[in-house]
Amino acid sequence: MKKENNPGISFFQRYLTVWVFLCMVVGVLLGHFIPALPSFLNRFEYARVSIPMAVLIWVMIYPMMLKVDFQSVRNVGKNPKGLFVTWVVNWLIKPFTMYGIASLFFFTVFKAFIAPGLATEYLAGAVLLGAAPCTAMVFVWSTLTKGNPAYTVVQVATNDLIILIAFVPIVKFLLGVSNVSVPTDTLFLSVVLFVVIPLAGGILTRILVVRKRGMDYFDARVIIGPS
């Protein structure tokens, strides 16, 4: 795989932690001073999945989904060792260690401070997070470590394919162990809303823009990434 030029990260990416913290503060303030807003947004829910939350997640990850080129999957056999490490860690280690660490802290270390019901909800959130490998931030991390952008695309593309198959059974198993009941349709809907739709939108946009304007235009004008 040809190594591409990696000029660094943009201003927005450099201070991503700051933006995340500010968003958390704004969210807490809105919930505290305008309690009717969360109640109103909670009305737009289907199969226990918040539609407004799905839309906001689309806005967040759609630019990075533009970078995913599934034609790169053809190069999966050229350097498989790194891919095997990624797959094993993401799907055979991380979800289960996330479950174990969360259980340790929520039900043992902080047992005196967290009610059992709330601890179970936190554990469920940790399981959902641990079983969903990050897509958008991978590109930023690759830039920070001066990694190979082409290889990063292959890793992301293959993991996005695996998540379509592995996410639901892994989460269902771990939540079952935790005695947390989550409807299967909620899990499948989450995959569709948070992975399939933004990924399909990114792929479609990429194909249409490249076909109309060419790859050089796409790289220079469309992708929001390292600059």
N, C-alpha and C positions, 0 to 999 in steps of 0.2 A: 504494500500500500504506500503510495507516494505521500511523503510528509509535506503538509502545506505550511505556508508562512503564518506565523502566529504573532501578531503585532501587540497583543496585550488586551486588557479589559477596558471597557468603557467606564465613564463616570458613574452611570447608574449601577453597573455591576460592582464597581469598587466599593460603593457604600450601600450594598444591598442589605446588610445587617441593620443599618440605620433606618432604611425605608420599612423593613419588616417591623422593627420596634415601634416606629411612629404609627404604623397601621394598627398595631396591637393597642397602643394608647388611645387612638381615635375610636377604635371599636369599643373599648371599655367605657370611654366617656359617653359615647352615643347610647350605649345600653343603660348607663346610670342616669343620664339627664333626659333622655328621650326613650323611656321604657316602652312606649307604644310602638316604636319602630321595629324592634325585634318581634313583638307580637304580631305586627302586620305582616312582616316577611315570613313568619312561620306559617302563615295561612297558605302560602304557595309551596306546597309540599306534596310529593307523590311517592308512595311506597317508602315513607320515612326518609326521603332524600329531598333536601332543600333545593328548589329550582334556582332561587337567587344566588345561592352558594355555587351552584354549578356554573351559572353564567359568569360569576366573578373568577372562578378557576379557569374557565375558557379564556377570558381576557388575559390572565396571568401567564398561561402556558402556551397559548396559540403561537406567539412569535417564535418560541423555541421549537415548536412542532414543525415549523417551516424548515428547520435544519435537517429533519429526519428524511433521509433518502433511502427508500427500501431497495433501490437498485444496488446499494452497497452490500446487501445481504449476499450477493454473488461472491463477494470477497471473503466470506466467512471462513473458508478453508485455508486461506493464505497464511494466517498466523493465529491458530486456534487456541494456543495456551492461555493467552490473556482472556479470551472469551470464556473458556472453561472456568477460570478463576472467578470471573464476574458472575456467571450463571450459578455456580456452587454457592458462593457467598450470598447472592441475592435470594435464592430460592430454597437452599438446604440448610443455611446457617442463620442468616439475619432474622427471618420471621420468628424462629424458635428462641434465639437468644434474646430478642426483643421481648417476647412473652415471659421468659425466665427473669430478666432484669426487672421488668415492670411488676411482675408478681412479687419479687423480693422486696422492692421498695414500697409498693402500695399496701401489701398485706403483712409485712414484717417490720421493715425499718420505720415506716411512718404509720404503723397500725394505730397508734394512739391518737393520731391527728386527723385521720381520714375515716369517715364512716364506711362500713362495709359496702353499702349500695353504691356510694360515690366511687369507692376504690374499684369496684367491678366495672363501672362506666369508664373510668380512666384506663383500666386494663384493656377494655374493648377498643378504645381509641388507639392505644399503643399497638395492639395487634393489627388494626387496619393500616396504621402507618408503617409498621415493620414489614408488612407483606406487599407493600406498594413501592417498588424501586423508583427513585427519583429520575425524572427525565430532563426537565429543564435545567436544573442546577448542574447536571453532569457536564454540560458544555462549558459552564463557568469554571468548574473545578479543573477540567482538562486544560483550559487556558491558563489558570493559575499555576499549574504544574508543568506548563510548556509541553503538554502532551501532543500526540498525533491527532489532529482534528478528524482525518479520514477514518482512523481506527475507532475514535470515539463515536462517530456516526454509526459504524457497524455494531458497536456494543449497544447503543441506544435502540437501534432498529430491531435487533434480535430480542432484547429484553421487552420491548413493546409487543412483540409477537407472543412471547412466553406468558406475559401477564394476562393475555386474553384467555389462556387455558389454566394457568396455575393459581391465579389470585383467589378465585372463589373457593376451590376445595381446601386450600391452605387456611384461609380465614375461617371457613366453616368448621374445620377441624379444631383449630385453636380456640375459637369461641365456644365450641361444644365442650372442650376440656374445661373452660372457664365457667361453664353453666350460664352462658349468655346466649339468649335466643335472638337471632337476627334472621328475618325471612330471606330465603334464597333469592326471591325476586328483587329485594333491596340490594343484595350484593351484585347481582347481574346488572341491575340498573346503574349502580355506581361505576362499574366497568365501562358501560356504554357511555354514560355522561362524562366521566372524567378521563377516559382514555380514548375510546373509539371515536367519538364526535370531534374533539379537538385534533386528534391525529388525522382523521379523514379530511378535516378542513384544511389542515396544514399541507397534506399531500396534494389535495386538489388545487390549492392555491399555487403550490410549487410547480405543478405540471402545467397549469394554465399560463403562468407568468413566464416560465422558461420557454414554452412553446411559442409565445407571442413576442417576447422581448429578448430571449436568449439567456444563457447562464451567467454571463458577465454582468448583465443588468440586474439579475436576481441577486447575485452576491454583493453588488455594490449598493443597491437601493432598497431591497426588500427585507433581507434578513436583519433582524435586530440582534446583534451579537458583538463580539470583540471589535473594537475600533480604536 
